[in-house]
Amino acid sequence: MSILSTTKISKSFAALEIFNDISVSVPRDARIAIVGPNGAGKTTLLRLLVGLEEPSDGSVFRTTGLNIGYLPQEAGLTGTHTLWEECLDALSEVREMESELGRLEQVMADSAGGGDALDRYGQMQEEFERRGGYVYETRIRTTLSGLGFVETDYNRPLTQLSGGQRTRMALARLLLSDPDLLVLDEPTNHLDIAAVEWLEGYLRIWDGSVIVVSHDRYFLDNVVNHIWEMAHQSLETYRGNYSAYLVHRQERWELRQKLYLSEMQRMEKELDFIKKNIAAQRVSMARGKLRRLSREVEAIELLGFDALQTNSWSEITRQVKISDHMMGVSEAERRMRALKGPKSRPPRLHLKLKTSQRSGDLVLRTRDLEIGYADEGRPLFNAPDLLLKRGECAAIIGPNGAGKTTFLKTLLQKMPPLSGDVILGASLQIGYFAQAHEDLNPERTLVEEIESAAPKMLLSEIRSYLARFSFTRDDVFKKVSTLSGGERGRLALAKLSLSDANLLLLDEPTNHLDIPSQEILQEVLASYKGTIMLVSHDRYLIDALGSHIWEIEPDALYLRVFNGTYSEYRAQKETRQAVKQESVREEYRTKKRIATRSSSAERKRRTRLKEVEGTITDLEARLGTISRALENPPPEQEQVEKLGLEYVMVQEKLESLLGEWEELHV
C-alpha cells in the first residue's frame, strides 16, 4: 500500500521546465534513492513530495495523518536551546507520557482512587515501554554519539554550532521524532565515515519509509532498494541498490541504442523504397510508406527514440498530436537525418590523466613521523614507518579534524613534521588536488587558470578543452570566485589533468561532484598508471582504488596501516566490533528486562495491597463481633473457650497482615 504518490506532476519556473510527467508511488517500508546530475531537479522533487512547493501541473497524494520528517541540505535550526534540549523536544510526547505515569502513581498511592488509575496506568505503561520510554535518554546519547557529537557538546547552545553541526543536530532530532516517512536531502554531508556507517545501520533497522537524495554511492548500496533516476526532465525507476542500478541502467542504454540503430536501418530502407517508387508504377505504395514515415519522424521529434522502449509506433502516434501532412521526400530525408539518438546517458566529463615519465619504484618512505603544529604542544598523530610503491593507492581515512589534510601537506613538504622524516622517491612529478581548491586563484577567469597550467595553449584550444569539463560559451570567462563548489571541483580536475603527474595527492576529489562525474573520475583513476594518495569520505571510490588503508585514530594519536582493500578492512573491523556490539545489545536487553520486571512488580504490589486492605477490614470487623460476644458470654464453657481461641487467631493474622501492609505501602 502506498503512503504517498504522484500523478503526472511537472514543475516549471517561468519558461524553464525542470521536469514533467512524473508519476511515482512510495510503498510502506520503502527505501528509495533519487539520483541524477546536478540541476536535474532532485531537491525540487523532494520539496513537492513533502508539500513545501506545489507542482505546476499534476497532483501529489499523501495518506491521511502521514507524518513526514524532512531534512534539507542546510538545516535552519535557530534559537538558544542546547543540543540536549532539542533532542528532548523531539521526544515531547514520550516525556508527557512519563509525567502522566508519575501522576497516576501518586493517585494509586491513595487507596480511594486506585482502581481506575491502575487500569489506565497499565495501558499507558505498555505504550510508554513500546515507544522506548524507559531508555529514551540512552537513545538520545546513542544518536548524538553516532552522528559525531561528544558529551561536552550536549549543553552547547545552537548559536555556538557551525552550519555542519546544525545540520547534524537537525538529523538527530529528525531520527528521534520517528516520522512515518523520512525525506533526506544529502544527509551524509558533514558526516565522516564513522557517522555515515552509524546512519546506515540506523536506517537498515528503522521501520518507516525513506526517500533520500545522496551522492554517496556506498551509502546507497547499503541502505536503498529502489533508485529513481532524474535526467532530461524525466524520471526512471529501477529496483535494487546502487550497484544493481548500474547494471540495469547499462542494459537499458544498450537496449535503447539497439532499438535506435534498428529503427534507423528500417527507416533508411523505407526511404530507399520511397525514392525508387514515388514516381514509378508502385507510387501508391510509396506514398503510403511516405505518409507513415512522415508520422514516425514527427513522433520521434516530439517524444524521442526513448519512447520506443515501452511503446509501439501505433501507441506513440496516439499519444501525441500528429498532423496528416505528408512530407516531401527531400524534407522527410532531411528531418530523418537530423533525428537525435537516445538521450538517456547523462553528459560526461572528458577527463584524462596521463604520466609523462615513470617514477622510481619507491615513491614514499617515512621514519619516526609525527604530524601536527608546533604551537599546539602535542601531535595530531604518530605514524609507523610508511612505505608506498609505484602503482599503489593509499586511502587515508579518519574523522573530521583528525589531520588528514595536514598529513598530505606534510608529505608535500608544504609544512614540516613535528619530528621524523619524509623521503620522496626519484623522478616524481606531483599533482595535488586540494579540498578547499586553494590552488585556484579567485580573481582569475577559467581561461586564465588553464593558461597558468598550459601557457602554450591557444584560446580556441582552451575553450575546447574546458568544454570537455562542461564549461561552454561565456562560462569560460567567469571568475573563479563566482563558481559553485561543483564547478570549482571540475576546474581543479581540468588543471590536474594537464599536470602529467606520476604521483597524485587527492584531498576529497569527489566533494560537490554529482554521481555521473564521480563515476567518470573513478574510471579515470582506476586506469591511471601512476601512484595515488587519496583522502576521501567516498567509500565507493576508496573500495575501487585503495590497495592500502591508512586510518588516523585521533583518540589514540596514531595512524594505523591495513594492507588490503576497504571491503577487507571493513570486514576485519566488523569482526572486532562484533563482541562490543553484542555487549551493547545485551545491556539494552537487560535494561528492558529490568524495566519490564519493575512495571510488572508494581502492578502485583498494587493488586496485593488492595487484597490485604480488604482482608484487614474483614478481620477487624470479625474481631469486633467476637469482642461483643465475649462481653455477654454464652452459658456453655466450651463455646466461650472457642470464641477466645478464635479471637487470638484473628488477632495474630491481623497483626501479620498489618506488617505486610506497611511493607507494601513503602
N, C-alpha and C positions, 0 to 999 in steps of 0.2 A: 504494500500500500504506500502511495506517495504522500509525503508530508508537504511537498512544495512542487509546483510545476509551472511551466511557461508555455504559452501558445503563440507562435509566430511573432515574437517580440522583436522590435527594431529600436535602434537608438541613433539619433542624429543631433548634431549641434550646428544650427544654421544649415549651411549647404553641405557640411561634412557628415557623411554617413559612417558611423562607427561599425555597426553590424546590422544584419537584417535577418528576419525569418528564422529565429531561433526557437525551437520547441524542445524542451528537456523536462525530465522529472527527477526528483530526489526521493528514493525509497527510504524507509526507516533503516537505520544502521548502515547507511551508505558511507563510503569513503571515496570522495571524488576530488580529483585534482584538475584545475584549469591551467593549461599551458599554452604557450604561443609567444611570438616575438613581441618585443616592447612596442606599445602603441596599438596592439590588436583589440583592446577594449576589455581586458580581463577584470580590472578594477571596476570599470563601469558596469559590467555584468553583475559583479558582486553587489554593488550598491542598488541595482534594480531588484535583485533577489531578496535583499533584506528590507526593502521599502524606503531607502533613503532617496531614491530617484524614481521617476515614473518612466516607462517606456514611451517612445514616440508613437509606437503602434503595437498592438498585441496586448496580451494580458498575463499577469502573474497571479497564481493561485496559491494560498497558504492555508493549511488546515486550521480550524478554529482553535484558538488558545496556543498556537505554536510559539514556543519561547526560543528566540534566536539570539545567540551571542555573537557579536561582530567585532573583529579586531582589525582596524585599518592599519595601513603601513606605518603611519606615525600616530601614536595614541595621544590624545589631548587631555590626559589626566591633569587636573589642577587642584589647588586647594592646599590647606595646611595639614591635612591628615598624614599620619605616618603610614609606612608600609603595612604594619600590623593592623592598624585601624581600618585601612582599605580592605584588607582581607576579611576582617571581622564583619564589615559592612556587607560583603558579598554573601555572608552566611547569616544574614539577619533573621531569616525565617527559622533556622535551626536554633539560634540563640533565643528567639522568642519562645519556642517550644521548651527550651531549657528553663526559662524563667517560669513558665506556666507549670511545669512539672514541680518546681520548687514550691510554688504556691499551693499546689494540690497536696504536697507532702505536709504542709502546715495545716491544711484543712483536715487531712486524715488523722493528724495528731489529736484533734478534737473528736472524741468518740461520737458526739451527737451528729456530726456531719460527714462521717467517714464512708458511708455506703456508696452514694452516687460518685463521690470523689474517687473512690477506689476503682470503680469501673472505668471512669474517664482516664485515670492515671494509667491503667493497664493498656488501654488503646493508644494513648499518646506516647507512652514509653516505647511501645513496639515500633511506631513510626519514627520516633526520635532515634532509636537504635538503627533502623533501616537506613536512615539518612546520615549515618556516621556521627551522631551527636556526641557519643562518648569519646570520640577520637578526633574531633574537628580541629583542635589546636595542633595535634600531631600532623594532621593533613595539611594545615597551613604551613608548618615548618618544612614538611617534605616538599611541598610545591615551591616555596621560596628558595629552598636549598637547591632543588632540581634545576631552577631557572637561573642559578648563579649568584643568588644573594647569600650573604653571610649574616650571622646572628647580630652583629653590630649594626647592620643596615635596618633592622626591624623597626627601630624607633626614629629613623630619619624621616623628616617631612618630605613630601613630594617636591617641594621647592628646591631641595638640595640634590635632586636626582638629575642625571643627564637625560637627553632625549631617548637614548637607547635603553636606559634603566626604566624610564617611564613606560616605554613600550613593553618591556618585560613585566613590569608591575601590572599593566593592563591585561596582559596574557594570564598572569597568575590569578587575578580577580575573576577573569572570564572562566577559567577552568574550575575554580572553586564554586562558581554560581550554578553549575550543572544545567546548562540550557539543553533544549531538545535538539537544536542544530547549531553547531559551531561553524562560523564562516570566518576564515582566517586569511588575511592578505599579507603574504610574506612573513609568516610567523617566525622563521628561522633567522631573519635579520637580527643583528645584535646578540645572537647566541653563539657561544663557542661549541665545539664538538660535543663536549660532555653534556651541555644543556640540551642540545638538539637530540642526542640519544635518549636523554630522560624524557623529552617531549614525545618522541616516537613510542617509547614504552607506555606512556600515559594514554596516548590516543589509541594504541592497539587494544587496550583492555576497556576503554571507555565505551559505554553502551548507547551513546547518542549517535547522530549523523554528523558528518564533517564535509565541508566544501573548503578547499584550500587552494590558494594561488602561491606557487613557490617555484624558485629556480634551482632548488636543492634536489638534484636527481636522486641521490642516495636516500634522502628523506622520503621522496615519493615512492621509491621502491619498497620501503619498509612500512608505509602507512596506508596507501590508497589501493583501491581495487577497480576504479574506473578513471579514465582520462577523458576530459573534454578539451579538444584542441581547437583554439581560435586562430584563424588566419583568413586573409582575403575576405573580411567582413562576414564570415560564416563560422559555424561550429560543427565539428565532427566528434562522435563519441567512440570510445574504444574500451574494451573490457581488459582488466588486468592492471598490474602496476606499471611503472615507467619502462622497465626492460621489456615487458610484453608489448607495450605500446610501440616501442621502437621496431619490433619485429612486424607487428600488424600494419604499422604505418608504411614500412618499406614495401610490404605486399600490396597495399593499396596503390602506392605510387607506381609500382611495376605494372599492376593491372590497368591503371589508367593510361599509362604510356603505351601498353599493348593495344588497348582499345583505340587510342588515338591513331596509332600507326595503321591499324586495321581499317578504321573508318576512312582515313585519308587515302589509302590504297583503293578502297571501294569507290570513293568519290572520284578519284582520278580515272578509274575505268569507266564510270558513268559519264564523265566529261568527254573522254575519248570517243565513246559511242555517240554522244550528242553531236560532237564536231563532225563526225563522219556521216551522220544520217539526218542532220537537221534540214538539209536541202536535197535529200535523196528520196528513194521510194519509201523508206521507213520513217517518214517525217512525223507521223502521228505518235509513234512510239518514242521518238527522240524528244518531241515536245512534252510528252507526259513525263519522261525522265527529267527534262529540264525544269518542269514545274515542281517536281518533287525535290530536286537538288536545290532549287531556289528556296523552298521552305526549310530544308535542312540547314542550309548555310545561314539563313536568318535566325533559326532557332539556336544554332551554336553561337552566333554573335551575341545573342541575348543571355543564354544560360551557360555557355562554355562546354567543353568536352567532358568536364567532370560529371555532368548530369547523366551521361551515358552509363555510368556505373550502376545506377539503380533504376533507370527508366528506359523504356523502349522509345523509338522515334515517334510512334503514334501517341504515346503518353506525353512526350516532351512537347510536341506541336499542339497538344490540347492545353498544356499548362500556360503557354504564352500566346499572345495575340499575334498571329502570323497573317500577313496580308496575302491576298490571292494574286498579287503582282508576280508575273513570271519575268525573271531577269533575262537579259540578253546573254548570249553565250559568252561574250567577252567580259561582261560585268560579272557573271557567275564565276568565271575563271579567276578574275582579279580578286573578288571577295573571298573565294575559296582559298587562294594562295595566302591571303592576309590573316586567315584564321589562326588564333593562338592556341598552343597546345595546353595540356593540363596545367593548372595553376596551383596545385596542392603543395609543391615544395616551397618552403619559405625562402626569402632572399638569403644568400650565403656570403659570408666573408671569404675573400680570396686571399687567405693568409698562407705564406710560405716561410719556413725557417731553414736556412742553409748555413753550412760552415765553410769558411774559405780555406781553412787549414786544419790538420789533425793535431790535437793536443797530445801531450805526453800521457802515458798510461796512468801515472799518478797525478791526480787533479788536485787533491786537497789532503793535508795532514795537519793535525793539531797535537800539541803537547801541553799537559797540565793547564788547560784553558779555563779561565774564569771570566764570565761575561757580566758586565754591569757598568755603572757610572761611578767614577772615583768619589764624587761629592756625596753619594748616598751612604757610604760607610759599610756596605755589605754587597756581595754579588747577587745578581739575579739568579744565577745558577752556575754550577760547575759542570764541565763536560769531561767524559772519559777521552782518551786519546782516539780521535776520529780518523777514519781513512775513507776516502772516496776515490773510486777509479773511473777511468774514461768509460762513457756509455751508461753509467749508473744514474739512478734518480733517487735522491734522498728527500723524503717528505717530512717536513718539520711541523709538528703539531703541538698543541698545548692551549690552555685557556687564554682569554684576552688579558693582556698585560703581563704575560709570562716572560716576554723578552725575545720573541721570535724575530721581529724586525731588527731589534738591536743586535741579535746574533748575526743576521745577514750583513748588516753594516760593518760589524767587526770582521767578518770573513772578507768583505770587500776592502778592508783596511781603510774605511772611512772614519773609523774611531778605534782607539786602541783597546785591547783587552785589559781587564784588571790585572791579570797575570797570565803567564803562559805564552805559547807561540802559535801563530797561524802560518803554515807553509803552503804556498800555492805552487802548482806544478809548472812545467815548462810549456812554452808555446800556447799560452792561454789568451784567448780574446773573450772578454767577459761582457755579457749583456745583462742589464739589470732592469727589471720591471718593478717600479716602486708602488706600493699600495696607495700612497697619497698622491702619486704622479708628480712628485716634486721635481722630476727631471723635465717637466713641461713648463715652458715659460708662459705665464698667463697673459702677457702683453703681446705675444706673437700670434699671427694668424696660423691656420693649419698649413698653408703653403710654406710659410717661413719655418715652421717646425720641421717639415720634411726637408727643406733646403739645408737646415742645420745638420741633418744627418747624412744628406746626399747632395753636396753642393754642386755637383756636375749635372744634376737632372734639370732638364728644361721645364718651363712652366706647363707645357702641354703634357709632358711625361708625369709631372707631379699630380696634375688633375686626374689623369688616367689612373695613376697609382692609388690616389685617395678614393676614387670611385670603387675600387676593389674592397674598400672598407666602409662602403655605403655613405661616403661623403660626396655629394654631387652638386653641380651648379654653383650657386653663390655660397653654399655651405663651406667651401674651401677657403673663403676669405673671412670667415668668422674668427674672432679672437678666442684663444683657448679659455679665457676666463668666463665666456658665455656658454661653454659646453656643459651638458649634463654629465653625471658620473659614468654612464654607459658610453657616451661619446668620447670622453677622455680615455677610457679604457681602450676603445678601438684605436684612437690616435696613438696611444702608447704602444700598442701592439704593432701598428704600422711602422713606427720608428724602430722597434725592436727587430722587426724582420729585415731591416736594412743594415743591421749591425754585423752580419756574418759571424756571430759569436759562436764559439765552441763550448762555452760554459754559460748557462743561463741561471740567473738567480731571480726567481719569480716570487713576488710578495703579493698574495691574493689576486692572481691574474683574472679570476672569473667574477670578481666583485662587479656588480652592476651589469654584467653581461646576461642577455636572455639565453634561454636554453639552446636555440639554434646556434648562437655564437659560441656557447660553451662546447657544443658538440664538435664544431669546426676546430676550435683551439685544441681540444683533446686529440682529434685525429692528427693534427699537425705535430703536436708534441710527441705523440706515440711513434711517429716516423722520423723524428729528429735524430740526427746522428751524433750529436754532442752529449754533454753531461748536464744534468739538471739538479738544482736545489730548489725545492718547492715549498713555500709556506702557504697553506691554504686550509680553509674550513670545508672545502668541497671534497667530501669523501669519495664521491664517484670518480673525480679526477685523480685523487690520491690512489685509489684502488687500481685504476687503469695504468698509472705510470710508476708508482713508487716501488722500488726494489729494496729500499731500507726505510724504516720508520724511526725518526728521531723525535722522541716525545719529551717535552720540557715539563717537569713536575715541580711547580713553584713551591709547594709545601715542603718538598724535600730538597729544594735548591739544587736540582740535579737534572741532567739530560740523560735519558735512558735510550739505548740503541736496541732496535729489534731488526734483525736481518730477515726480511721477508715482506710479503705484500700486506696491505692494510687488512684484507679479509683474514689472513693468517694471524696478524697482530690482534685483531678484534676477537677472534675465536679463542686465543690464549687468554686474553683479558677477561672474557666472559666466563671462562673456566675458573679463573682465580676468584672472580667475584661471586660465583655460584653459592659458596658457603656463606658469604656475608649476606647475600640477598635472602637466603633461606633463614638466616638468623633474624633478619628484619621482619620477614613474614611471620615467623614463629612468635616474635614479640607482639605483633599486631593481633595474631590469633589469641595469645594469652590475655591481652587487654580486653579483647572482645569477650572471651570466656568469663573473665572476672566481672565485666560489666553485666553480662547476661546472668551470671550467678547472683550478683548483687541485687539485680532487679527482681529475680525470682525469689530470693530470700526475703526481700522486702514485702512482696506480696504474701508469702507464707506467714511472716511475722504479723502483718495486719490481720490476716484471717484468724490466726491463733489467738491474738489479743482479743478479738471480738468474741471468740468462743469462751475464753477464760472469764471475760467480764460477764457474759451471760450465766456461766456456771456459778460464779461468785454470787451473783444476785439470787440465784435459786437456793444456794446453800445458806445465805444469810436469812432468807425467808423461812427455810426449814428450821434453823436454829431458833428463830422467834417462836415458831409453832411449838417446838419441844419445850422451850422455857415456860411458855404459858401453861403447857400440860403439866409440868412439874410443880408449878405454883399451886395447883389443885390436883394432887396426885391421885391416881385411881386406887381403890382399896386393895387390889391384888399386888402383892410384893413382887412377883415376877414381872409384871407389867412396868412397875416403877424401875426395876433394875434394867429392863430392856430400853426404856426411854433414856436412862442415864448413860448406858453404853453407846447408844446412837448419838447422843449429844457429844460425847468425847470424840467419836469417829468423824462426825461432821466438822467439829471444831478443828481437828488435825488437818482434814482435807482443805478446809477453808484457809488455814494458815499457809499450807503448801502452795495453794493457788495464788494467794496474795503475794507470796515471794516470787512466783513466776511472773505475775502481773507487773511487779516492779522491774524485773529484768527486761520484759518485753517493752516497757514504756520508756526505756532509756533512749 
